Amino acid sequence: MTTIGMNRAPDFPRSPAELRLDYRRTVDRLLVHREALGEVFLTDMQPLDDGRYAAGAQLPRSHAHYGDHLLRPASHDPLLILEACRQATLAGAHRFFAVATDNKFILTHLRLRLTDHRITEIGAGPCPLAMEVEVVRRKERHGRVTGLDYAIRLSVRGGEIGTAEIGLRFKTPEGYRALRLINRGGRALVSSDAYRTAMRGTPTPPYLVGRALPENVVLADAVSQDGRAKALLRVPADHPSLFDHPQDHLPGMAITEGARQLALFAAVDLRGMSAAKTLLTELDVTFVRFGELEEETVLSAELSERIPAAPAEAHIHYTQGGPLEPETAGPATGDDRVRARIEAHQGKELLCAYTFVLTPTSY
């Protein structure tokens, strides 16, 4: 196997490419591995140079899953932003790196850091997200790309809002099936399309995890004790967003949603924070193994001591008459943030471990 490039921090020169991004229509849904057109957010991709491209996504003001939040003021879901990034990397792998359409894509890690969440407050129209995407590491075998690690810079209408990182590995259908059978100890694969199970446990009340609709709650039997929280991950195999198409395992974004909900539950139940005034501003996860549909998945959370509030950033806005006075952006309160560590286990096996930063948003 050949590994090209080294892990490094993203270094994006400013480019006018985002000004040319087209937000009038979405890309082919097959490029982003979606079945429903309403689950496609990517609208355009523009090559910049070797290993670098710009991508655009339209974040809708209303969405049955990503728009179901108690946040006030109303803001676009950070996991919607992350999903747009994920779609940009999937489509980029096909379009710019010749990854075959029959290959299976495996998530290795996700990272998100939002530095100016006020720009993503829901306004009078859809939000035009611009992404500058760079491949910082590429794996090849026998001339075929087998893995890509991406660094992404995020902006909205010219204002930078944060960064993301995503890792993908690509398997041929045969290689993927062999890997999955090893992971399952030789047991035959099941499909979420045919797999239905009685939901174990008692669903968590929506308001405790920042949701309004019960169908978007993916936790059951959530409890807190001695500074920790624990819950079962419900398998919403018929959920139109988390299971947009049949899967033989728990999707990484479904586990991520469960982990985010448990982090909010812990912040509300253990620290007295408000689900309506608490925003996920940092996420870091490494996936260790596949989550199986028929196995019980246990999520556990531990909150750190409060960490200092992120320093506000000063932005200068320009008009035809020249620069205005610097305007402070970001969290405007002195409230401290909270770091949460979430682990997902099936039996004794660790599936993945998350680190979240939750930020008070009242201002």
C-alpha positions as CSV (number, residue, x, y, z in Angstrom):
1,M,0.0,0.0,0.0
2,T,1.2,3.5,-0.8
3,T,0.4,6.4,1.4
4,I,0.7,9.8,-0.2
5,G,0.9,12.9,1.9
6,M,1.3,13.4,5.6
7,N,-1.2,14.4,8.3
8,R,-1.0,18.1,8.7
9,A,-3.1,21.1,9.5
10,P,-5.1,22.5,6.6
11,D,-3.5,25.5,4.8
12,F,-6.1,27.1,2.5
13,P,-5.1,30.1,0.5
14,R,-8.0,32.5,-0.1
15,S,-9.7,31.8,-3.4
16,P,-12.6,33.4,-5.3
17,A,-13.9,29.9,-6.2
18,E,-16.6,30.1,-3.6
19,L,-18.1,33.1,-5.3
20,R,-18.7,30.9,-8.4
21,L,-20.4,28.1,-6.5
22,D,-23.9,27.3,-7.8
23,Y,-26.7,26.9,-5.3
24,R,-29.6,26.5,-7.8
25,R,-29.9,22.7,-7.8
26,T,-28.5,19.7,-5.9
27,V,-26.0,17.3,-7.3
28,D,-26.9,13.8,-8.5
29,R,-28.1,11.9,-5.3
30,L,-26.0,8.9,-6.3
31,L,-22.8,10.9,-5.8
32,V,-23.7,11.4,-2.1
33,H,-25.1,8.0,-1.5
34,R,-28.7,9.2,-0.8
35,E,-32.0,7.9,-2.0
36,A,-34.3,10.8,-1.1
37,L,-33.7,14.0,-2.9
38,G,-34.7,15.9,0.3
39,E,-31.6,14.4,2.0
40,V,-29.2,15.9,-0.6
41,F,-27.7,19.2,0.5
42,L,-24.6,19.4,-1.8
43,T,-25.2,21.7,-4.8
44,D,-21.9,22.2,-6.6
45,M,-18.2,21.2,-6.7
46,Q,-15.4,23.2,-8.4
47,P,-11.9,21.9,-8.8
48,L,-9.2,24.3,-7.5
49,D,-6.0,22.3,-8.1
50,D,-4.6,18.8,-7.6
51,G,-6.1,17.5,-4.4
52,R,-8.2,20.6,-3.6
53,Y,-11.7,21.7,-4.6
54,A,-14.5,24.0,-3.5
55,A,-18.0,22.7,-2.7
56,G,-21.3,24.3,-2.0
57,A,-24.3,23.1,0.0
58,Q,-27.6,24.7,0.8
59,L,-28.8,24.3,4.4
60,P,-32.6,24.3,4.5
61,R,-34.5,26.5,7.0
62,S,-36.8,23.6,7.7
63,H,-36.1,19.8,7.8
64,A,-37.9,17.0,9.6
65,H,-34.8,15.8,11.3
66,Y,-32.1,18.4,11.2
67,G,-34.6,21.2,11.8
68,D,-36.2,19.6,14.9
69,H,-34.4,21.5,17.7
70,L,-35.2,23.6,20.7
71,L,-32.3,26.0,20.1
72,R,-33.1,29.7,20.6
73,P,-32.2,31.7,18.6
74,A,-32.9,29.0,16.0
75,S,-29.7,27.9,14.3
76,H,-28.7,25.3,11.7
77,D,-27.8,22.0,13.3
78,P,-24.0,21.4,13.6
79,L,-24.6,17.8,12.5
80,L,-26.4,19.2,9.3
81,I,-23.2,21.1,8.6
82,L,-21.2,17.9,9.2
83,E,-23.5,16.0,6.9
84,A,-23.0,18.6,4.2
85,C,-19.2,18.1,4.6
86,R,-19.6,14.3,4.5
87,Q,-21.6,14.6,1.2
88,A,-18.8,16.9,-0.2
89,T,-16.2,14.2,0.5
90,L,-18.3,11.3,-0.9
91,A,-19.0,13.2,-4.1
92,G,-15.4,14.4,-4.4
93,A,-14.0,10.9,-4.0
94,H,-16.1,9.8,-7.0
95,R,-15.7,12.9,-9.2
96,F,-12.1,13.9,-8.6
97,F,-10.3,10.6,-7.4
98,A,-12.1,8.0,-9.6
99,V,-13.4,6.0,-6.7
100,A,-15.8,3.5,-8.3
101,T,-19.5,3.8,-7.7
102,D,-19.8,0.2,-6.4
103,N,-17.1,0.8,-3.7
104,K,-18.2,0.7,-0.1
105,F,-17.3,3.8,1.9
106,I,-16.1,3.5,5.5
107,L,-15.9,6.4,7.9
108,T,-12.7,6.4,10.0
109,H,-13.0,9.8,11.8
110,L,-15.1,13.0,12.0
111,R,-14.1,16.4,13.4
112,L,-15.9,19.7,13.5
113,R,-15.1,23.0,15.1
114,L,-17.5,25.9,14.9
115,T,-15.8,29.3,15.6
116,D,-18.7,31.6,14.8
117,H,-22.1,30.1,15.2
118,R,-24.0,33.3,14.9
119,I,-23.5,33.3,11.1
120,T,-25.5,30.0,11.0
121,E,-28.6,31.3,12.7
122,I,-31.6,30.6,10.6
123,G,-32.7,33.7,8.7
124,A,-35.1,34.6,5.9
125,G,-33.7,32.2,3.4
126,P,-31.6,29.0,3.0
127,C,-28.0,29.1,4.2
128,P,-25.3,28.9,1.4
129,L,-22.5,26.9,2.9
130,A,-19.2,27.1,1.1
131,M,-16.5,24.5,1.7
132,E,-12.8,24.5,0.7
133,V,-11.8,20.9,0.7
134,E,-8.3,19.6,0.7
135,V,-7.0,16.0,0.7
136,V,-4.3,15.9,3.3
137,R,-3.6,12.2,3.1
138,R,-4.3,9.7,0.3
139,K,-3.9,5.9,0.3
140,E,-3.4,3.8,-2.8
141,R,-3.0,0.2,-3.7
142,H,-2.2,-1.1,-7.1
143,G,-3.1,2.2,-8.6
144,R,-6.5,2.4,-6.9
145,V,-7.3,5.0,-4.3
146,T,-8.2,3.1,-1.1
147,G,-8.5,6.0,1.4
148,L,-8.7,9.8,1.6
149,D,-8.4,12.1,4.6
150,Y,-9.9,15.5,4.1
151,A,-9.6,18.9,5.8
152,I,-12.4,21.4,5.1
153,R,-12.7,25.1,5.8
154,L,-16.3,26.4,6.2
155,S,-17.7,29.7,5.4
156,V,-21.1,31.4,4.8
157,R,-21.3,34.5,2.6
158,G,-17.6,35.1,3.0
159,G,-17.6,34.8,6.8
160,E,-15.6,31.9,8.1
161,I,-17.5,29.7,10.6
162,G,-15.1,26.8,11.3
163,T,-13.4,23.7,10.1
164,A,-14.0,20.0,9.6
165,E,-12.0,16.9,9.0
166,I,-13.3,13.6,7.6
167,G,-11.6,10.2,6.9
168,L,-12.9,7.7,4.4
169,R,-11.7,4.2,3.3
170,F,-12.9,2.5,0.2
171,K,-13.5,-1.2,-0.2
172,T,-14.5,-3.3,-3.3
173,P,-17.8,-5.2,-2.7
174,E,-15.9,-8.4,-2.2
175,G,-13.4,-6.8,0.2
176,Y,-16.1,-5.1,2.1
177,R,-18.2,-8.3,2.5
178,A,-15.1,-10.2,3.7
179,L,-14.3,-7.5,6.3
180,R,-17.9,-7.5,7.6
181,L,-18.1,-11.3,7.9
182,I,-14.8,-11.1,10.0
183,N,-16.3,-8.4,12.1
184,R,-19.5,-10.5,12.7
185,G,-17.6,-13.7,13.4
186,G,-19.0,-15.3,10.2
187,R,-22.7,-14.5,10.8
188,A,-24.7,-13.6,7.8
189,L,-25.3,-9.9,7.2
190,V,-28.6,-8.4,8.0
191,S,-30.3,-5.4,6.3
192,S,-32.0,-2.5,8.0
193,D,-34.6,-2.6,5.2
194,A,-35.8,-6.0,6.5
195,Y,-34.6,-5.7,10.0
196,R,-37.1,-4.5,12.6
197,T,-36.9,-5.0,16.3
198,A,-39.0,-3.9,19.2
199,M,-37.3,-0.8,20.6
200,R,-35.7,-1.8,23.9
201,G,-36.3,0.4,26.9
202,T,-38.3,3.6,27.5
203,P,-37.7,6.4,25.0
204,T,-36.1,9.5,26.6
205,P,-38.4,12.6,26.7
206,P,-37.5,14.8,23.7
207,Y,-37.0,18.0,25.7
208,L,-34.2,16.4,27.6
209,V,-32.1,15.9,24.4
210,G,-33.0,19.2,22.7
211,R,-35.7,17.7,20.4
212,A,-39.4,18.5,19.9
213,L,-40.5,15.4,18.1
214,P,-40.4,11.9,19.7
215,E,-39.5,10.2,16.4
216,N,-36.1,12.1,16.3
217,V,-35.1,10.8,19.8
218,V,-32.6,7.9,19.5
219,L,-32.0,7.3,23.2
220,A,-33.8,5.0,25.7
221,D,-33.5,4.4,29.4
222,A,-31.3,7.5,29.9
223,V,-30.1,7.9,33.5
224,S,-27.5,9.9,35.3
225,Q,-25.7,9.1,38.5
226,D,-22.4,10.1,40.2
227,G,-21.5,12.6,37.5
228,R,-22.1,10.2,34.6
229,A,-24.9,9.4,32.2
230,K,-25.8,6.3,30.3
231,A,-28.4,5.3,27.7
232,L,-29.3,2.7,25.1
233,L,-29.1,3.7,21.5
234,R,-32.4,3.0,19.8
235,V,-32.1,1.6,16.2
236,P,-34.5,3.7,14.2
237,A,-34.2,1.5,11.1
238,D,-37.2,3.3,9.5
239,H,-35.9,6.8,10.1
240,P,-35.9,8.6,6.8
241,S,-32.8,10.6,7.5
242,L,-30.6,8.3,9.7
243,F,-31.5,5.3,7.5
244,D,-32.1,6.9,4.1
245,H,-31.2,3.7,2.4
246,P,-30.7,0.0,3.6
247,Q,-27.7,-0.6,5.8
248,D,-26.0,-3.7,7.2
249,H,-24.7,-1.8,10.2
250,L,-25.3,1.2,12.3
251,P,-24.5,4.3,10.3
252,G,-21.8,6.5,11.8
253,M,-24.1,9.5,11.7
254,A,-26.8,7.6,13.6
255,I,-24.3,6.8,16.4
256,T,-23.1,10.4,16.3
257,E,-26.7,11.7,16.8
258,G,-27.1,9.4,19.8
259,A,-23.9,10.5,21.3
260,R,-24.8,14.2,20.8
261,Q,-28.2,13.6,22.5
262,L,-26.6,11.9,25.5
263,A,-24.1,14.8,25.8
264,L,-27.0,17.2,25.9
265,F,-28.9,15.0,28.4
266,A,-25.9,14.9,30.7
267,A,-25.4,18.7,30.4
268,V,-29.1,19.2,31.3
269,D,-29.4,16.6,34.0
270,L,-26.0,16.9,35.6
271,R,-25.1,20.6,35.1
272,G,-28.5,22.3,34.9
273,M,-27.8,23.7,31.4
274,S,-30.6,24.5,29.0
275,A,-31.1,22.3,25.9
276,A,-32.5,25.4,24.2
277,K,-29.3,27.4,25.0
278,T,-26.6,24.8,24.5
279,L,-24.9,24.3,21.2
280,L,-22.5,21.6,20.0
281,T,-19.4,23.6,18.9
282,E,-16.7,20.9,18.7
283,L,-16.8,17.2,17.8
284,D,-14.0,14.7,17.5
285,V,-14.6,11.0,17.0
286,T,-12.6,8.0,15.8
287,F,-14.5,4.9,14.7
288,V,-13.0,1.6,15.9
289,R,-15.4,-1.0,14.6
290,F,-18.8,-1.4,12.9
291,G,-21.9,-1.3,15.0
292,E,-24.2,-4.2,14.5
293,L,-27.9,-3.7,14.0
294,E,-29.1,-6.6,16.2
295,E,-26.7,-5.9,19.2
296,E,-27.5,-3.7,22.1
297,T,-25.5,-0.5,21.9
298,V,-24.8,1.3,25.2
299,L,-23.7,4.9,25.3
300,S,-21.9,6.3,28.3
301,A,-21.1,10.0,29.0
302,E,-18.7,11.8,31.4
303,L,-18.5,15.5,31.6
304,S,-15.3,17.4,32.4
305,E,-15.0,20.3,34.7
306,R,-16.1,23.5,32.9
307,I,-13.5,24.9,30.5
308,P,-13.0,28.6,29.9
309,A,-15.4,30.3,27.4
310,A,-13.9,30.6,24.0
311,P,-12.5,34.1,23.5
312,A,-14.7,36.3,21.3
313,E,-13.3,37.0,17.9
314,A,-13.3,40.5,16.4
315,H,-14.5,40.9,12.8
316,I,-14.3,44.1,10.7
317,H,-17.1,44.6,8.3
318,Y,-16.5,46.7,5.2
319,T,-18.9,49.0,3.4
320,Q,-18.5,51.4,0.5
321,G,-17.6,54.1,3.0
322,G,-14.8,52.0,4.5
323,P,-14.4,49.7,7.5
324,L,-16.9,49.8,10.4
325,E,-16.0,49.4,14.0
326,P,-14.9,45.8,14.9
327,E,-17.8,43.6,15.8
328,T,-17.5,40.8,18.3
329,A,-18.7,37.4,17.2
330,G,-19.0,34.1,18.9
331,P,-20.4,33.4,22.4
332,A,-21.1,36.7,24.0
333,T,-21.5,35.4,27.6
334,G,-18.9,34.7,30.1
335,D,-20.4,31.2,30.7
336,D,-17.9,28.4,30.6
337,R,-18.2,25.6,28.1
338,V,-18.4,21.9,29.0
339,R,-16.4,19.1,27.5
340,A,-18.1,15.7,27.2
341,R,-16.6,12.3,26.5
342,I,-19.0,9.7,25.0
343,E,-18.2,6.1,24.4
344,A,-20.4,3.6,22.4
345,H,-20.0,-0.1,23.3
346,Q,-21.6,-3.3,22.1
347,G,-20.9,-5.9,24.8
348,K,-17.2,-5.4,25.7
349,E,-16.3,-4.0,22.3
350,L,-15.7,-0.3,21.9
351,L,-17.3,1.0,18.7
352,C,-16.1,4.7,18.9
353,A,-15.3,7.4,21.4
354,Y,-16.4,11.1,21.1
355,T,-15.2,14.3,22.5
356,F,-17.8,17.1,22.4
357,V,-17.6,20.8,23.5
358,L,-21.0,22.2,24.5
359,T,-21.2,26.0,24.5
360,P,-23.9,28.2,26.1
361,T,-25.5,30.4,23.5
362,S,-27.6,32.9,25.5
363,Y,-27.0,36.5,24.5
